[in-house]
Amino acid sequence: MAQIELDAIERIFQLGDSTVHALNAVNLRIDAGEYVAVMGPSGSGKSTLLNLLGLLDRPDAGHYRLEGRDVTTLDADEQARVRRERIGFVFQSFHLVPRLTAEENIALPLMLAGIAPRERKTRVARTLKDFGLAERADHRPDQLSGGQRQRVAIARATILQPAMLLADEPTGNLDRATGEEVTRLLEELNAGGVTLIVVTHDPGMGSRARRRLSMEDGALAADTRA
């Protein structure tokens, strides 16, 4: 069964007197465990699609089914629960809490999910080790390199073992060597069964995905598989 099913999705914005079709009749199926790159010029609808997949935005028309469930019909609290339990997010600018240490940032989703302190501490310690961050556990984001900050962000995004990981230009603020390290980390998570969907302008990163979606004017212009 497809993990993601979009049927006739529309997303419309009013900008002054203009109507912008950010997503226009999008139909899409993505199976569990796929590795998909979403590409296209600025304004093509990539980020709007990612926000919709991550339940950060609602369509104006159409239906979105996630793991067989029509999530467009859920209220805000139910969507927030699905987002917390099933979806992880990785952003270009990391979005770490500046005053919290690496350990505390990674622990945030566990706290929000009501995980008991002892279990939380055990899982965070294991995650820090797995991501090569054990020696940076007590460092705040401004004491970490860009690659370390992105590793903390990915660790935080995946500590609740989501079914899907959405990454928006995850290597955009990194040098090439560090970007390749982060890309390999995301690919290892995908190899472990996580559905990985990456928005990127980088043709090198896009070429690594097993499936590439090209967007143009809010519509899917091409869908190719490696």
C-alpha positions in Angstrom: 0.0 0.0 0.0 1.3 3.5 -0.8 2.4 5.5 2.2 1.5 8.8 0.5 -1.4 9.4 -1.9 -2.3 12.8 -3.1 -5.4 13.2 -5.3 -6.1 16.4 -7.2 -4.4 18.6 -4.6 -4.8 22.3 -5.0 -3.2 25.1 -2.9 -4.2 28.6 -3.8 -2.8 31.9 -2.4 -4.1 35.4 -2.8 -1.3 38.0 -3.4 -3.0 41.3 -3.7 -5.2 41.1 -6.7 -3.4 38.0 -8.0 -4.4 34.4 -7.5 -1.4 32.1 -7.3 -1.9 28.3 -7.8 1.0 27.1 -5.7 -0.1 23.5 -6.3 -2.3 22.7 -9.3 -4.1 19.3 -9.6 -1.2 17.3 -8.1 -1.6 13.5 -8.1 1.1 11.5 -6.5 1.8 8.1 -5.0 4.9 7.4 -2.9 5.5 4.0 -1.4 6.9 3.3 2.0 10.7 3.3 2.0 11.1 5.3 -1.2 13.9 7.9 -1.6 12.5 10.9 -3.6 14.1 14.2 -4.6 11.7 17.1 -5.4 13.3 19.6 -7.8 12.4 22.6 -9.8 13.0 26.4 -10.0 12.1 28.8 -7.2 8.3 29.3 -7.1 7.6 26.0 -8.7 5.7 24.6 -5.6 8.4 22.4 -4.0 8.2 23.9 -0.5 4.5 24.2 -0.6 4.3 20.5 -1.5 6.7 19.7 1.4 4.7 21.7 3.9 1.5 19.9 2.8 3.1 16.5 3.1 4.3 17.5 6.6 0.9 18.7 7.7 2.2 22.2 8.2 -0.4 23.4 5.6 -3.8 22.3 4.3 -4.9 22.0 0.7 -7.7 24.0 -0.7 -9.0 21.0 -2.6 -8.2 17.3 -3.0 -7.3 14.6 -0.6 -4.1 13.5 1.2 -3.9 10.0 2.5 -0.9 9.1 4.7 -0.5 5.4 5.5 -4.1 4.8 4.2 -5.6 7.5 6.4 -7.2 10.7 5.0 -5.3 13.3 7.0 -7.0 16.2 5.3 -10.1 15.5 7.4 -8.3 15.6 10.7 -8.6 18.6 13.1 -5.6 20.6 14.1 -4.9 18.5 17.3 -5.1 15.2 15.4 -2.9 16.5 12.6 -0.3 17.6 15.3 -0.3 14.1 16.7 0.3 12.5 13.3 3.0 15.1 12.6 4.7 14.4 15.9 4.5 10.6 15.7 4.9 9.8 12.0 6.9 12.7 10.4 10.4 14.1 10.9 11.6 17.4 9.5 15.1 18.6 8.6 15.6 22.2 7.4 18.4 24.1 5.8 18.8 26.4 8.8 18.7 23.6 11.4 15.9 25.2 13.6 17.7 24.2 16.8 16.8 26.0 20.1 19.8 28.3 20.7 19.7 28.1 24.5 19.5 24.3 24.7 22.4 21.9 24.4 22.6 19.2 21.7 21.3 16.7 24.3 18.4 18.9 25.2 17.5 19.7 21.6 17.4 16.0 20.7 15.3 15.2 23.8 12.6 17.8 22.9 10.3 15.4 20.9 10.5 12.8 23.7 9.4 15.4 26.2 6.5 16.5 24.0 5.5 12.9 23.6 5.4 12.4 27.4 8.3 9.8 27.5 9.4 9.2 31.1 12.7 10.9 32.1 14.7 7.7 32.6 13.6 6.3 29.2 14.3 9.7 27.6 17.8 9.8 29.0 18.6 6.3 27.7 17.3 7.0 24.2 19.0 10.3 23.9 22.4 8.9 25.1 22.1 6.1 22.5 21.2 8.6 19.8 24.1 10.9 20.6 26.4 7.9 20.3 24.8 6.7 17.0 25.2 10.2 15.4 28.7 10.7 16.6 27.7 13.5 19.0 28.4 12.0 22.4 31.4 14.4 23.0 29.2 17.4 22.0 26.2 16.5 24.2 26.6 19.6 26.4 27.4 22.0 23.6 24.9 24.7 22.5 24.3 25.2 18.8 26.6 28.2 18.6 29.4 25.9 19.8 28.9 23.4 17.1 30.0 23.3 13.4 27.4 23.4 10.7 27.7 19.6 10.1 27.3 18.9 13.8 24.2 21.2 14.0 22.6 19.4 11.1 23.4 16.0 12.7 21.7 17.2 15.9 18.7 18.3 13.8 18.5 14.9 12.1 18.8 13.1 15.4 16.0 15.2 16.8 13.9 14.6 13.8 14.3 10.8 13.9 14.4 10.0 17.7 10.7 9.1 17.7 11.4 6.8 14.7 9.0 8.5 12.2 7.8 6.7 9.1 8.7 9.7 6.9 11.6 12.2 6.9 11.1 15.5 5.0 14.3 17.4 4.3 14.2 21.0 2.8 17.6 21.8 1.3 19.4 19.9 4.1 22.9 20.6 2.7 22.2 24.2 1.6 24.2 25.8 4.4 27.1 23.3 4.4 30.3 23.0 2.5 30.5 20.1 0.0 32.4 17.6 2.2 30.0 18.2 5.1 27.0 18.1 2.8 28.1 14.7 1.5 28.4 13.5 5.1 24.9 14.7 5.9 23.6 13.2 2.7 25.1 9.8 3.6 23.5 10.0 7.0 20.1 10.6 5.5 20.6 7.8 3.0 21.5 5.4 5.9 18.2 6.3 7.6 16.4 5.6 4.3 18.2 2.2 4.0 16.8 1.4 7.4 13.2 1.8 6.0 12.4 5.5 6.5 10.7 7.2 3.6 13.0 10.1 2.6 11.7 13.1 0.6 14.3 15.8 -0.1 13.7 19.2 -1.7 16.9 20.4 -3.3 18.3 22.7 -5.9 21.5 20.6 -5.9 21.6 18.4 -9.0 24.2 16.2 -7.4 22.0 15.4 -4.5 19.0 15.0 -6.7 20.8 12.5 -8.8 21.4 10.3 -5.8 17.7 9.8 -5.2 16.1 6.7 -6.7 13.1 8.8 -7.9 13.0 12.5 -9.0 10.0 14.7 -9.1 10.3 17.9 -11.2 7.9 20.7 -10.5 6.9 23.6 -12.6 4.2 26.2 -12.0 2.7 24.2 -9.1 2.4 21.0 -11.1 4.4 17.8 -11.5 6.2 18.2 -14.8 8.2 14.9 -14.7 8.5 11.8 -12.5 11.6 9.8 -13.3 13.1 6.8 -11.6 16.8 5.9 -11.5 
